[in-house]
Amino acid sequence: MKKEYDFSQGERGKFYRPNAEMNIPVYLDAENLSFVEKIAEKKKKNISTVVNELIRSDKQLADLID
C-alpha cells in the first residue's frame, strides 16, 4: 500500500445511483435450508419464492395477532 493516495482527480458520486435496488443475501442454517429445499422441490418452485411465501404468510399471521 502507498503511504498516500492522490484523490484530487476523483469525482464524488460517480457511481451513485439513487434508484438502485440491492438484493441482500440471506444465509439459512442447514436445517432450515433443507426444510425450504424440500418444499421447493415438492412445489416445483425455486428457494427464493418459497422463502418469500413463508415470510409473507408469517407477516399475515403477525397482522392477525396485533
C-alpha positions in Angstrom: 0.0 0.0 0.0 1.1 3.5 -0.7 1.7 5.9 2.2 -0.6 8.5 0.5 -3.1 8.4 -2.4 -4.0 11.3 -4.7 -7.8 11.8 -5.0 -7.5 15.3 -6.5 -8.9 14.0 -9.8 -11.6 11.9 -8.2 -15.3 12.5 -8.9 -17.6 12.3 -5.9 -20.7 10.2 -6.5 -19.6 8.9 -9.9 -21.2 5.5 -9.4 -24.1 6.6 -7.1 -27.5 5.5 -8.4 -30.4 6.7 -6.1 -32.9 4.2 -7.5 -30.6 1.2 -7.5 -32.0 -1.9 -5.8 -29.9 -4.3 -3.9 -30.5 -8.0 -3.3 -29.1 -8.8 0.1 -28.0 -12.4 0.5 -29.7 -14.4 3.3 -27.9 -17.4 4.7 -30.0 -20.2 6.2 -28.7 -22.8 8.6 -28.5 -26.3 7.3 -31.8 -27.5 9.0 -33.8 -24.5 7.6 -32.2 -24.8 4.2 -33.1 -28.5 4.0 -36.7 -27.7 5.0 -37.1 -25.0 2.4 -35.4 -27.1 -0.3 -37.9 -30.0 0.3 -40.9 -27.6 0.0 -39.4 -26.0 -3.2 -38.9 -29.4 -4.7 -42.5 -30.5 -3.9 -44.0 -27.2 -5.3 -41.5 -27.1 -8.2 -40.5 -23.6 -7.3 -37.2 -22.0 -6.5 -36.0 -21.5 -3.0 -36.3 -17.7 -3.1 -40.0 -18.0 -4.0 -40.7 -20.4 -1.1 -38.9 -18.3 1.4 -40.8 -15.2 0.3 -44.1 -17.1 0.6 -43.2 -18.3 4.1 -42.3 -14.8 5.2 -45.5 -13.4 3.6 -47.6 -15.9 5.5 -45.8 -15.1 8.7 -46.5 -11.4 8.2 -50.2 -12.1 7.7 -50.2 -14.1 11.0 -48.4 -11.3 12.8 -51.0 -8.8 11.5 -53.8 -11.0 12.9 -52.2 -11.0 16.3 -51.9 -7.3 16.6 
